[in-house]
């Protein structure tokens, strides 16, 4: 039987941690010149995925 494939888009966006998954903030990839320095600074770093979304990410990453 073939192996189940991982959702490649989700694999690039989420990393597994002890508690759940970590993710980066959105709106930080391009067209940053019009964004204020304060806004860009606040979008730095990572945060944890909401518990209600954890089930969907488990399914996409084939984690058991």
PQR file with spaces between the fields and no chain letter, atoms N, CA, C, O and H, PARSE charges and radii, in Angstrom:
ATOM       1  N    UNK     1       0.851   -1.187    0.000 -0.4000 1.5000
ATOM       2  CA   UNK     1       0.000    0.000    0.000 -0.0000 2.0000
ATOM       3  C    UNK     1       0.890    1.241    0.000  0.5500 1.7000
ATOM       4  O    UNK     1       1.881    1.288    0.729 -0.5500 1.4000
ATOM       5  N    UNK     2       0.549    2.248   -0.810 -0.4000 1.5000
ATOM       6  CA   UNK     2       1.395    3.449   -0.876 -0.0000 2.0000
ATOM       7  C    UNK     2       1.319    4.271    0.406  0.5500 1.7000
ATOM       8  O    UNK     2       0.342    4.219    1.153 -0.5500 1.4000
ATOM       9  H    UNK     2      -0.256    2.210   -1.402  0.4000 1.0000
ATOM      10  N    UNK     3       2.391    5.032    0.632 -0.4000 1.5000
ATOM      11  CA   UNK     3       2.432    5.902    1.801 -0.0000 2.0000
ATOM      12  C    UNK     3       1.497    7.089    1.600  0.5500 1.7000
ATOM      13  O    UNK     3       1.339    7.587    0.485 -0.5500 1.4000
ATOM      14  H    UNK     3       3.185    5.074    0.026  0.4000 1.0000
ATOM      15  N    UNK     4       0.878    7.537    2.692 -0.4000 1.5000
ATOM      16  CA   UNK     4       0.026    8.728    2.647 -0.0000 2.0000
ATOM      17  C    UNK     4       0.916    9.954    2.543  0.5500 1.7000
ATOM      18  O    UNK     4       1.895   10.082    3.278 -0.5500 1.4000
ATOM      19  H    UNK     4       1.006    7.132    3.598  0.4000 1.0000
ATOM      20  N    UNK     5       0.578   10.849    1.637 -0.4000 1.5000
ATOM      21  CA   UNK     5       1.407   12.039    1.423 -0.0000 2.0000
ATOM      22  C    UNK     5       1.021   13.148    2.390  0.5500 1.7000
ATOM      23  O    UNK     5      -0.148   13.324    2.734 -0.5500 1.4000
ATOM      24  H    UNK     5      -0.217   10.745    1.040  0.4000 1.0000
ATOM      25  N    UNK     6       2.026   13.884    2.813 -0.4000 1.5000
ATOM      26  CA   UNK     6       1.839   15.051    3.668 -0.0000 2.0000
ATOM      27  C    UNK     6       1.455   16.226    2.780  0.5500 1.7000
ATOM      28  O    UNK     6       1.942   16.331    1.655 -0.5500 1.4000
ATOM      29  H    UNK     6       2.976   13.741    2.533  0.4000 1.0000
ATOM      30  N    UNK     7       0.596   17.104    3.265 -0.4000 1.5000
ATOM      31  CA   UNK     7       0.224   18.322    2.540 -0.0000 2.0000
ATOM      32  C    UNK     7       1.446   19.228    2.502  0.5500 1.7000
ATOM      33  O    UNK     7       1.834   19.785    3.529 -0.5500 1.4000
ATOM      34  H    UNK     7       0.201   17.018    4.179  0.4000 1.0000
ATOM      35  N    UNK     8       2.057   19.383    1.329 -0.4000 1.5000
ATOM      36  CA   UNK     8       3.352   20.074    1.239 -0.0000 2.0000
ATOM      37  C    UNK     8       3.254   21.550    1.624  0.5500 1.7000
ATOM      38  O    UNK     8       4.208   22.104    2.170 -0.5500 1.4000
ATOM      39  H    UNK     8       1.742   18.931    0.495  0.4000 1.0000
ATOM      40  N    UNK     9       2.118   22.198    1.350 -0.4000 1.5000
ATOM      41  CA   UNK     9       1.944   23.593    1.746 -0.0000 2.0000
ATOM      42  C    UNK     9       1.905   23.754    3.254  0.5500 1.7000
ATOM      43  O    UNK     9       2.479   24.695    3.802 -0.5500 1.4000
ATOM      44  H    UNK     9       1.342   21.748    0.907  0.4000 1.0000
ATOM      45  N    UNK    10       1.224   22.830    3.926 -0.4000 1.5000
ATOM      46  CA   UNK    10       1.145   22.874    5.390 -0.0000 2.0000
ATOM      47  C    UNK    10       2.496   22.537    6.015  0.5500 1.7000
ATOM      48  O    UNK    10       2.856   23.094    7.052 -0.5500 1.4000
ATOM      49  H    UNK    10       0.757   22.066    3.482  0.4000 1.0000
ATOM      50  N    UNK    11       3.236   21.636    5.396 -0.4000 1.5000
ATOM      51  CA   UNK    11       4.544   21.239    5.934 -0.0000 2.0000
ATOM      52  C    UNK    11       5.514   22.416    5.949  0.5500 1.7000
ATOM      53  O    UNK    11       6.386   22.492    6.814 -0.5500 1.4000
ATOM      54  H    UNK    11       2.943   21.183    4.554  0.4000 1.0000
ATOM      55  N    UNK    12       5.366   23.331    4.995 -0.4000 1.5000
ATOM      56  CA   UNK    12       6.234   24.506    4.931 -0.0000 2.0000
ATOM      57  C    UNK    12       5.825   25.573    5.952  0.5500 1.7000
ATOM      58  O    UNK    12       6.650   26.395    6.351 -0.5500 1.4000
ATOM      59  H    UNK    12       4.658   23.270    4.292  0.4000 1.0000
ATOM      60  N    UNK    13       4.573   25.564    6.371 -0.4000 1.5000
ATOM      61  CA   UNK    13       4.053   26.652    7.196 -0.0000 2.0000
ATOM      62  C    UNK    13       4.006   26.360    8.688  0.5500 1.7000
ATOM      63  O    UNK    13       4.028   27.288    9.497 -0.5500 1.4000
ATOM      64  H    UNK    13       3.903   24.896    6.047  0.4000 1.0000
ATOM      65  N    UNK    14       3.942   25.077    9.069 -0.4000 1.5000
ATOM      66  CA   UNK    14       3.778   24.726   10.475 -0.0000 2.0000
ATOM      67  C    UNK    14       4.900   23.821   10.937  0.5500 1.7000
ATOM      68  O    UNK    14       5.364   22.958   10.192 -0.5500 1.4000
ATOM      69  H    UNK    14       3.924   24.323    8.412  0.4000 1.0000
ATOM      70  N    UNK    15       5.339   24.027   12.191 -0.4000 1.5000
ATOM      71  CA   UNK    15       6.358   23.179   12.806 -0.0000 2.0000
ATOM      72  C    UNK    15       5.780   22.602   14.092  0.5500 1.7000
ATOM      73  O    UNK    15       5.147   23.310   14.875 -0.5500 1.4000
ATOM      74  H    UNK    15       4.962   24.728   12.796  0.4000 1.0000
ATOM      75  N    UNK    16       6.004   21.315   14.296 -0.4000 1.5000
ATOM      76  CA   UNK    16       5.481   20.625   15.481 -0.0000 2.0000
ATOM      77  C    UNK    16       6.294   21.011   16.719  0.5500 1.7000
ATOM      78  O    UNK    16       7.523   21.058   16.677 -0.5500 1.4000
ATOM      79  H    UNK    16       6.518   20.739   13.660  0.4000 1.0000
ATOM      80  N    UNK    17       5.593   21.284   17.816 -0.4000 1.5000
ATOM      81  CA   UNK    17       6.238   21.551   19.099 -0.0000 2.0000
ATOM      82  C    UNK    17       5.672   20.566   20.120  0.5500 1.7000
ATOM      83  O    UNK    17       4.832   19.729   19.786 -0.5500 1.4000
ATOM      84  H    UNK    17       4.594   21.246   17.851  0.4000 1.0000
ATOM      85  N    UNK    18       6.128   20.670   21.343 -0.4000 1.5000
ATOM      86  CA   UNK    18       5.619   19.785   22.376 -0.0000 2.0000
ATOM      87  C    UNK    18       4.149   20.003   22.658  0.5500 1.7000
ATOM      88  O    UNK    18       3.417   19.046   22.910 -0.5500 1.4000
ATOM      89  H    UNK    18       6.810   21.349   21.613  0.4000 1.0000
ATOM      90  N    UNK    19       3.705   21.251   22.618 -0.4000 1.5000
ATOM      91  CA   UNK    19       2.318   21.582   22.945 -0.0000 2.0000
ATOM      92  C    UNK    19       1.385   21.503   21.739  0.5500 1.7000
ATOM      93  O    UNK    19       0.193   21.243   21.900 -0.5500 1.4000
ATOM      94  H    UNK    19       4.299   22.028   22.412  0.4000 1.0000
ATOM      95  N    UNK    20       1.905   21.723   20.544 -0.4000 1.5000
ATOM      96  CA   UNK    20       1.045   21.741   19.358 -0.0000 2.0000
ATOM      97  C    UNK    20       1.858   22.084   18.129  0.5500 1.7000
ATOM      98  O    UNK    20       2.782   21.358   17.762 -0.5500 1.4000
ATOM      99  H    UNK    20       2.873   21.935   20.413  0.4000 1.0000
ATOM     100  N    UNK    21       1.509   23.210   17.484 -0.4000 1.5000
ATOM     101  CA   UNK    21       2.214   23.665   16.288 -0.0000 2.0000
ATOM     102  C    UNK    21       2.512   25.145   16.410  0.5500 1.7000
ATOM     103  O    UNK    21       1.738   25.889   17.012 -0.5500 1.4000
ATOM     104  H    UNK    21       0.758   23.800   17.782  0.4000 1.0000
ATOM     105  N    UNK    22       3.630   25.579   15.843 -0.4000 1.5000
ATOM     106  CA   UNK    22       3.925   27.003   15.803 -0.0000 2.0000
ATOM     107  C    UNK    22       3.784   27.493   14.365  0.5500 1.7000
ATOM     108  O    UNK    22       3.959   26.733   13.413 -0.5500 1.4000
ATOM     109  H    UNK    22       4.259   24.974   15.354  0.4000 1.0000
ATOM     110  N    UNK    23       3.461   28.787   14.229 -0.4000 1.5000
ATOM     111  CA   UNK    23       3.241   29.376   12.913 -0.0000 2.0000
ATOM     112  C    UNK    23       3.784   30.790   12.897  0.5500 1.7000
ATOM     113  O    UNK    23       3.980   31.399   13.948 -0.5500 1.4000
ATOM     114  H    UNK    23       3.319   29.405   15.002  0.4000 1.0000
ATOM     115  N    UNK    24       4.027   31.314   11.703 -0.4000 1.5000
ATOM     116  CA   UNK    24       4.464   32.699   11.562 -0.0000 2.0000
ATOM     117  C    UNK    24       3.261   33.594   11.309  0.5500 1.7000
ATOM     118  O    UNK    24       2.183   33.117   10.955 -0.5500 1.4000
ATOM     119  H    UNK    24       3.868   30.820   10.849  0.4000 1.0000
ATOM     120  N    UNK    25       3.453   34.893   11.491 -0.4000 1.5000
ATOM     121  CA   UNK    25       2.386   35.849   11.238 -0.0000 2.0000
ATOM     122  C    UNK    25       2.223   36.071    9.744  0.5500 1.7000
ATOM     123  O    UNK    25       3.180   35.951    8.980 -0.5500 1.4000
ATOM     124  H    UNK    25       4.328   35.281   11.778  0.4000 1.0000
ATOM     125  N    UNK    26       1.010   36.392    9.339 -0.4000 1.5000
ATOM     126  CA   UNK    26       0.724   36.684    7.931 -0.0000 2.0000
ATOM     127  C    UNK    26       1.090   38.137    7.616  0.5500 1.7000
ATOM     128  O    UNK    26       1.424   38.897    8.525 -0.5500 1.4000
ATOM     129  H    UNK    26       0.232   36.489    9.960  0.4000 1.0000
ATOM     130  N    UNK    27       1.032   38.523    6.364 -0.4000 1.5000
ATOM     131  CA   UNK    27       1.252   39.897    5.865 -0.0000 2.0000
ATOM     132  C    UNK    27       2.688   40.367    6.068  0.5500 1.7000
ATOM     133  O    UNK    27       2.906   41.556    6.301 -0.5500 1.4000
ATOM     134  H    UNK    27       0.761   37.905    5.626  0.4000 1.0000
ATOM     135  N    UNK    28       3.670   39.480    5.987 -0.4000 1.5000
ATOM     136  CA   UNK    28       5.056   39.879    6.235 -0.0000 2.0000
ATOM     137  C    UNK    28       5.970   39.401    5.114  0.5500 1.7000
ATOM     138  O    UNK    28       7.153   39.153    5.348 -0.5500 1.4000
ATOM     139  H    UNK    28       3.493   38.514    5.798  0.4000 1.0000
ATOM     140  N    UNK    29       5.435   39.267    3.888 -0.4000 1.5000
ATOM     141  CA   UNK    29       6.263   38.704    2.817 -0.0000 2.0000
ATOM     142  C    UNK    29       6.707   39.735    1.784  0.5500 1.7000
ATOM     143  O    UNK    29       7.863   39.706    1.362 -0.5500 1.4000
ATOM     144  H    UNK    29       4.474   39.468    3.698  0.4000 1.0000
ATOM     145  N    UNK    30       5.835   40.640    1.367 -0.4000 1.5000
ATOM     146  CA   UNK    30       6.219   41.626    0.353 -0.0000 2.0000
ATOM     147  C    UNK    30       5.333   42.856    0.471  0.5500 1.7000
ATOM     148  O    UNK    30       4.352   42.866    1.214 -0.5500 1.4000
ATOM     149  H    UNK    30       4.896   40.664    1.710  0.4000 1.0000
ATOM     150  N    UNK    31       5.696   43.892   -0.275 -0.4000 1.5000
ATOM     151  CA   UNK    31       5.038   45.217   -0.220 -0.0000 2.0000
ATOM     152  C    UNK    31       5.060   45.737    1.222  0.5500 1.7000
ATOM     153  O    UNK    31       4.020   46.068    1.791 -0.5500 1.4000
ATOM     154  H    UNK    31       6.493   43.884   -0.879  0.4000 1.0000
ATOM     155  N    UNK    32       6.251   45.800    1.793 -0.4000 1.5000
ATOM     156  CA   UNK    32       6.397   46.220    3.186 -0.0000 2.0000
ATOM     157  C    UNK    32       6.731   47.706    3.318  0.5500 1.7000
ATOM     158  O    UNK    32       6.806   48.225    4.431 -0.5500 1.4000
ATOM     159  H    UNK    32       7.096   45.532    1.331  0.4000 1.0000
ATOM     160  N    UNK    33       6.931   48.392    2.194 -0.4000 1.5000
ATOM     161  CA   UNK    33       7.333   49.803    2.266 -0.0000 2.0000
ATOM     162  C    UNK    33       6.213   50.685    2.797  0.5500 1.7000
ATOM     163  O    UNK    33       6.476   51.676    3.478 -0.5500 1.4000
ATOM     164  H    UNK    33       6.870   47.970    1.290  0.4000 1.0000
ATOM     165  N    UNK    34       4.978   50.340    2.495 -0.4000 1.5000
ATOM     166  CA   UNK    34       3.861   51.158    2.969 -0.0000 2.0000
ATOM     167  C    UNK    34       3.448   50.825    4.399  0.5500 1.7000
ATOM     168  O    UNK    34       2.652   51.549    4.997 -0.5500 1.4000
ATOM     169  H    UNK    34       4.764   49.535    1.941  0.4000 1.0000
ATOM     170  N    UNK    35       3.977   49.744    4.949 -0.4000 1.5000
ATOM     171  CA   UNK    35       3.630   49.331    6.300 -0.0000 2.0000
ATOM     172  C    UNK    35       4.533   50.049    7.316  0.5500 1.7000
ATOM     173  O    UNK    35       5.729   50.229    7.084 -0.5500 1.4000
ATOM     174  H    UNK    35       4.623   49.155    4.463  0.4000 1.0000
ATOM     175  N    UNK    36       3.944   50.447    8.425 -0.4000 1.5000
ATOM     176  CA   UNK    36       4.724   51.167    9.427 -0.0000 2.0000
ATOM     177  C    UNK    36       5.721   50.221   10.103  0.5500 1.7000
ATOM     178  O    UNK    36       5.530   49.005   10.124 -0.5500 1.4000
ATOM     179  H    UNK    36       2.973   50.302    8.613  0.4000 1.0000
ATOM     180  N    UNK    37       6.777   50.802   10.649 -0.4000 1.5000
ATOM     181  CA   UNK    37       7.806   50.024   11.334 -0.0000 2.0000
ATOM     182  C    UNK    37       7.212   49.296   12.535  0.5500 1.7000
ATOM     183  O    UNK    37       7.580   48.156   12.820 -0.5500 1.4000
ATOM     184  H    UNK    37       6.932   51.789   10.633  0.4000 1.0000
ATOM     185  N    UNK    38       6.297   49.954   13.235 -0.4000 1.5000
ATOM     186  CA   UNK    38       5.655   49.341   14.398 -0.0000 2.0000
ATOM     187  C    UNK    38       4.881   48.093   13.988  0.5500 1.7000
ATOM     188  O    UNK    38       4.930   47.071   14.672 -0.5500 1.4000
ATOM     189  H    UNK    38       5.998   50.880   13.003  0.4000 1.0000
ATOM     190  N    UNK    39       4.168   48.183   12.873 -0.4000 1.5000
ATOM     191  CA   UNK    39       3.369   47.036   12.402 -0.0000 2.0000
ATOM     192  C    UNK    39       4.269   45.872   12.000  0.5500 1.7000
ATOM     193  O    UNK    39       3.982   44.720   12.328 -0.5500 1.4000
ATOM     194  H    UNK    39       4.128   49.013   12.317  0.4000 1.0000
ATOM     195  N    UNK    40       5.346   46.167   11.298 -0.4000 1.5000
ATOM     196  CA   UNK    40       6.282   45.115   10.888 -0.0000 2.0000
ATOM     197  C    UNK    40       6.944   44.454   12.093  0.5500 1.7000
ATOM     198  O    UNK    40       7.145   43.240   12.108 -0.5500 1.4000
ATOM     199  H    UNK    40       5.580   47.102   11.032  0.4000 1.0000
ATOM     200  N    UNK    41       7.278   45.250   13.095 -0.4000 1.5000
ATOM     201  CA   UNK    41       7.898   44.732   14.310 -0.0000 2.0000
ATOM     202  C    UNK    41       6.947   43.812   15.068  0.5500 1.7000
ATOM     203  O    UNK    41       7.366   42.789   15.610 -0.5500 1.4000
ATOM     204  H    UNK    41       7.115   46.236   13.083  0.4000 1.0000
ATOM     205  N    UNK    42       5.666   44.176   15.105 -0.4000 1.5000
ATOM     206  CA   UNK    42       4.689   43.358   15.812 -0.0000 2.0000
ATOM     207  C    UNK    42       4.399   42.040   15.094  0.5500 1.7000
ATOM     208  O    UNK    42       3.929   41.088   15.717 -0.5500 1.4000
ATOM     209  H    UNK    42       5.325   45.007   14.665  0.4000 1.0000
ATOM     210  N    UNK    43       4.671   41.977   13.803 -0.4000 1.5000
ATOM     211  CA   UNK    43       4.436   40.748   13.043 -0.0000 2.0000
ATOM     212  C    UNK    43       5.620   39.781   13.090  0.5500 1.7000
ATOM     213  O    UNK    43       5.556   38.694   12.516 -0.5500 1.4000
ATOM     214  H    UNK    43       5.053   42.750   13.296  0.4000 1.0000
ATOM     215  N    UNK    44       6.698   40.172   13.770 -0.4000 1.5000
ATOM     216  CA   UNK    44       7.852   39.284   13.901 -0.0000 2.0000
ATOM     217  C    UNK    44       7.546   38.108   14.807  0.5500 1.7000
ATOM     218  O    UNK    44       6.582   38.129   15.572 -0.5500 1.4000
ATOM     219  H    UNK    44       6.750   41.055   14.236  0.4000 1.0000
ATOM     220  N    UNK    45       8.369   37.096   14.712 -0.4000 1.5000
ATOM     221  CA   UNK    45       8.269   35.972   15.633 -0.0000 2.0000
ATOM     222  C    UNK    45       7.181   34.992   15.261  0.5500 1.7000
ATOM     223  O    UNK    45       6.570   35.082   14.196 -0.5500 1.4000
ATOM     224  H    UNK    45       9.152   37.079   14.090  0.4000 1.0000
ATOM     225  N    UNK    46       6.952   34.052   16.165 -0.4000 1.5000
ATOM     226  CA   UNK    46       5.980   32.999   15.920 -0.0000 2.0000
ATOM     227  C    UNK    46       4.930   32.991   17.016  0.5500 1.7000
ATOM     228  O    UNK    46       5.120   33.571   18.085 -0.5500 1.4000
ATOM     229  H    UNK    46       7.448   33.979   17.030  0.4000 1.0000
ATOM     230  N    UNK    47       3.836   32.331   16.736 -0.4000 1.5000
ATOM     231  CA   UNK    47       2.796   32.125   17.738 -0.0000 2.0000
ATOM     232  C    UNK    47       2.276   30.706   17.593  0.5500 1.7000
ATOM     233  O    UNK    47       2.607   30.004   16.638 -0.5500 1.4000
ATOM     234  H    UNK    47       3.682   31.860   15.867  0.4000 1.0000
ATOM     235  N    UNK    48       1.464   30.296   18.544 -0.4000 1.5000
ATOM     236  CA   UNK    48       0.957   28.934   18.532 -0.0000 2.0000
ATOM     237  C    UNK    48      -0.365   28.870   17.779  0.5500 1.7000
ATOM     238  O    UNK    48      -1.147   29.821   17.791 -0.5500 1.4000
ATOM     239  H    UNK    48       1.195   30.867   19.320  0.4000 1.0000
ATOM     240  N    UNK    49      -0.600   27.750   17.133 -0.4000 1.5000
ATOM     241  CA   UNK    49      -1.841   27.529   16.388 -0.0000 2.0000
ATOM     242  C    UNK    49      -2.982   27.358   17.384  0.5500 1.7000
ATOM     243  O    UNK    49      -2.811   26.742   18.436 -0.5500 1.4000
ATOM     244  H    UNK    49       0.035   26.978   17.124  0.4000 1.0000
ATOM     245  N    UNK    50      -4.141   27.907   17.047 -0.4000 1.5000
ATOM     246  CA   UNK    50      -5.317   27.811   17.908 -0.0000 2.0000
ATOM     247  C    UNK    50      -5.738   26.346   18.047  0.5500 1.7000
ATOM     248  O    UNK    50      -5.671   25.590   17.077 -0.5500 1.4000
ATOM     249  H    UNK    50      -4.280   28.408   16.193  0.4000 1.0000
ATOM     250  N    UNK    51      -6.168   25.942   19.240 -0.4000 1.5000
ATOM     251  CA   UNK    51      -6.542   24.533   19.451 -0.0000 2.0000
ATOM     252  C    UNK    51      -7.617   24.005   18.495  0.5500 1.7000
ATOM     253  O    UNK    51      -7.604   22.822   18.157 -0.5500 1.4000
ATOM     254  H    UNK    51      -6.222   26.556   20.028  0.4000 1.0000
ATOM     255  N    UNK    52      -8.534   24.847   18.061 -0.4000 1.5000
ATOM     256  CA   UNK    52      -9.574   24.384   17.142 -0.0000 2.0000
ATOM     257  C    UNK    52      -9.021   24.079   15.749  0.5500 1.7000
ATOM     258  O    UNK    52      -9.616   23.295   15.009 -0.5500 1.4000
ATOM     259  H    UNK    52      -8.545   25.808   18.335  0.4000 1.0000
ATOM     260  N    UNK    53      -7.895   24.686   15.386 -0.4000 1.5000
ATOM     261  CA   UNK    53      -7.271   24.408   14.085 -0.0000 2.0000
ATOM     262  C    UNK    53      -6.281   23.256   14.151  0.5500 1.7000
ATOM     263  O    UNK    53      -5.839   22.760   13.115 -0.5500 1.4000
ATOM     264  H    UNK    53      -7.412   25.323   15.987  0.4000 1.0000
ATOM     265  N    UNK    54      -5.931   22.827   15.349 -0.4000 1.5000
ATOM     266  CA   UNK    54      -4.926   21.778   15.527 -0.0000 2.0000
ATOM     267  C    UNK    54      -5.352   20.467   14.859  0.5500 1.7000
ATOM     268  O    UNK    54      -4.513   19.758   14.304 -0.5500 1.4000
ATOM     269  H    UNK    54      -6.289   23.229   16.191  0.4000 1.0000
ATOM     270  N    UNK    55      -6.641   20.141   14.908 -0.4000 1.5000
ATOM     271  CA   UNK    55      -7.150   18.902   14.316 -0.0000 2.0000
ATOM     272  C    UNK    55      -6.936   18.894   12.807  0.5500 1.7000
ATOM     273  O    UNK    55      -6.539   17.876   12.240 -0.5500 1.4000
ATOM     274  H    UNK    55      -7.323   20.717   15.359  0.4000 1.0000
ATOM     275  N    UNK    56      -7.198   20.030   12.154 -0.4000 1.5000
ATOM     276  CA   UNK    56      -7.020   20.121   10.704 -0.0000 2.0000
ATOM     277  C    UNK    56      -5.556   19.997   10.312  0.5500 1.7000
ATOM     278  O    UNK    56      -5.236   19.358    9.310 -0.5500 1.4000
ATOM     279  H    UNK    56      -7.520   20.857   12.615  0.4000 1.0000
ATOM     280  N    UNK    57      -4.670   20.596   11.086 -0.4000 1.5000
ATOM     281  CA   UNK    57      -3.240   20.541   10.783 -0.0000 2.0000
ATOM     282  C    UNK    57      -2.707   19.131   11.025  0.5500 1.7000
ATOM     283  O    UNK    57      -1.854   18.651   10.279 -0.5500 1.4000
ATOM     284  H    UNK    57      -4.931   21.115   11.900  0.4000 1.0000
ATOM     285  N    UNK    58      -3.214   18.460   12.076 -0.4000 1.5000
ATOM     286  CA   UNK    58      -2.851   17.064   12.299 -0.0000 2.0000
ATOM     287  C    UNK    58      -3.180   16.219   11.080  0.5500 1.7000
ATOM     288  O    UNK    58      -2.393   15.361   10.680 -0.5500 1.4000
ATOM     289  H    UNK    58      -3.907   18.849   12.682  0.4000 1.0000
ATOM     290  N    UNK    59      -4.341   16.463   10.492 -0.4000 1.5000
ATOM     291  CA   UNK    59      -4.772   15.690    9.325 -0.0000 2.0000
ATOM     292  C    UNK    59      -3.889   16.003    8.102  0.5500 1.7000
ATOM     293  O    UNK    59      -3.523   15.101    7.349 -0.5500 1.4000
ATOM     294  H    UNK    59      -4.980   17.160   10.817  0.4000 1.0000
ATOM     295  N    UNK    60      -3.554   17.285    7.914 -0.4000 1.5000
ATOM     296  CA   UNK    60      -2.722   17.653    6.760 -0.0000 2.0000
ATOM     297  C    UNK    60      -1.294   17.124    6.883  0.5500 1.7000
ATOM     298  O    UNK    60      -0.680   16.744    5.886 -0.5500 1.4000
ATOM     299  H    UNK    60      -3.851   18.018    8.525  0.4000 1.0000
ATOM     300  N    UNK    61      -0.764   17.103    8.117 -0.4000 1.5000
ATOM     301  CA   UNK    61       0.597   16.640    8.324 -0.0000 2.0000
ATOM     302  C    UNK    61       0.669   15.155    8.657  0.5500 1.7000
ATOM     303  O    UNK    61       1.756   14.634    8.906 -0.5500 1.4000
ATOM     304  H    UNK    61      -1.263   17.411    8.927  0.4000 1.0000
ATOM     305  N    UNK    62      -0.455   14.474    8.665 -0.4000 1.5000
ATOM     306  CA   UNK    62      -0.524   13.032    8.926 -0.0000 2.0000
ATOM     307  C    UNK    62       0.086   12.653   10.268  0.5500 1.7000
ATOM     308  O    UNK    62       0.697   11.593   10.405 -0.5500 1.4000
ATOM     309  H    UNK    62      -1.338   14.897    8.463  0.4000 1.0000
ATOM     310  N    UNK    63      -0.086   13.533   11.264 -0.4000 1.5000
ATOM     311  CA   UNK    63       0.466   13.267   12.599 -0.0000 2.0000
ATOM     312  C    UNK    63      -0.564   12.488   13.418  0.5500 1.7000
ATOM     313  O    UNK    63      -1.756   12.794   13.378 -0.5500 1.4000
ATOM     314  H    UNK    63      -0.583   14.393   11.152  0.4000 1.0000
ATOM     315  N    UNK    64      -0.108   11.503   14.142 -0.4000 1.5000
ATOM     316  CA   UNK    64      -1.022   10.713   14.964 -0.0000 2.0000
ATOM     317  C    UNK    64      -0.769   10.923   16.438  0.5500 1.7000
ATOM     318  O    UNK    64      -1.453   10.330   17.273 -0.5500 1.4000
ATOM     319  H    UNK    64       0.860   11.255   14.174  0.4000 1.0000
